[in-house]
């Protein structure tokens, strides 16, 4: 089973691509983080803070709990 960090990143990608208008770069701009940091989060290589998780959830119009679920 993948780590929570990896599952979080996969879920963010899946929601971003299927339920939002955001590209990775535009989501990064919307939540005021660097695009490379957003890429690291999506690949499960960086730990997102609770504040960043909250910003991502708000931008994607989902709950933080949904971002923690397995995208499959």
C-alpha positions as CSV (number, residue, x, y, z in Angstrom):
1,X,0.0,0.0,0.0
2,X,1.3,3.4,-0.9
3,X,2.1,6.0,1.7
4,X,-0.5,8.6,2.6
5,X,1.8,11.2,1.0
6,X,1.7,9.3,-2.3
7,X,-2.0,8.6,-2.2
8,X,-2.6,12.3,-1.4
9,X,-0.6,13.3,-4.5
10,X,-2.4,10.8,-6.7
11,X,-5.8,12.0,-5.5
12,X,-4.9,15.7,-6.1
13,X,-3.9,14.8,-9.7
14,X,-7.0,12.8,-10.3
15,X,-9.3,15.5,-9.0
16,X,-7.4,18.3,-10.7
17,X,-7.6,16.5,-14.1
18,X,-11.1,15.3,-13.9
19,X,-13.1,17.8,-11.8
20,X,-11.4,21.1,-12.2
21,X,-10.2,23.6,-14.8
22,X,-6.7,23.7,-13.3
23,X,-3.4,22.7,-14.8
24,X,-0.7,21.9,-12.3
25,X,0.8,25.3,-12.9
26,X,-2.5,27.2,-12.5
27,X,-3.3,25.3,-9.3
28,X,0.1,26.2,-7.9
29,X,-0.6,29.9,-8.8
30,X,-4.1,29.7,-7.2
31,X,-2.7,28.5,-3.9
32,X,0.4,30.6,-4.1
33,X,3.1,27.9,-4.2
34,X,5.9,27.4,-6.7
35,X,4.9,25.1,-9.6
36,X,7.8,22.7,-8.8
37,X,6.6,22.3,-5.2
38,X,3.1,21.5,-6.6
39,X,4.8,18.8,-8.8
40,X,6.6,17.4,-5.8
41,X,3.3,17.2,-3.8
42,X,1.5,15.5,-6.7
43,X,4.3,12.9,-7.1
44,X,4.4,12.2,-3.3
45,X,7.9,13.6,-2.9
46,X,7.0,16.5,-0.6
47,X,5.0,16.7,2.6
48,X,2.2,19.2,2.2
49,X,1.5,21.2,5.4
50,X,-2.0,21.4,6.7
51,X,-2.3,24.9,5.4
52,X,-1.4,23.8,1.9
53,X,-3.8,20.8,2.1
54,X,-6.6,23.3,3.1
55,X,-5.7,25.6,0.2
56,X,-5.6,22.7,-2.3
57,X,-9.0,21.5,-1.0
58,X,-10.6,24.9,-1.3
59,X,-9.2,25.5,-4.8
60,X,-10.5,22.1,-6.0
61,X,-13.8,22.5,-4.1
62,X,-13.4,19.3,-2.1
63,X,-12.9,18.4,1.5
64,X,-9.4,17.9,2.9
65,X,-10.6,14.4,3.9
66,X,-11.4,13.6,0.2
67,X,-7.8,14.4,-0.7
68,X,-6.6,11.8,1.8
69,X,-8.6,9.0,0.2
70,X,-7.3,6.5,-2.3
71,X,-8.0,7.8,-5.9
72,X,-8.6,4.2,-7.2
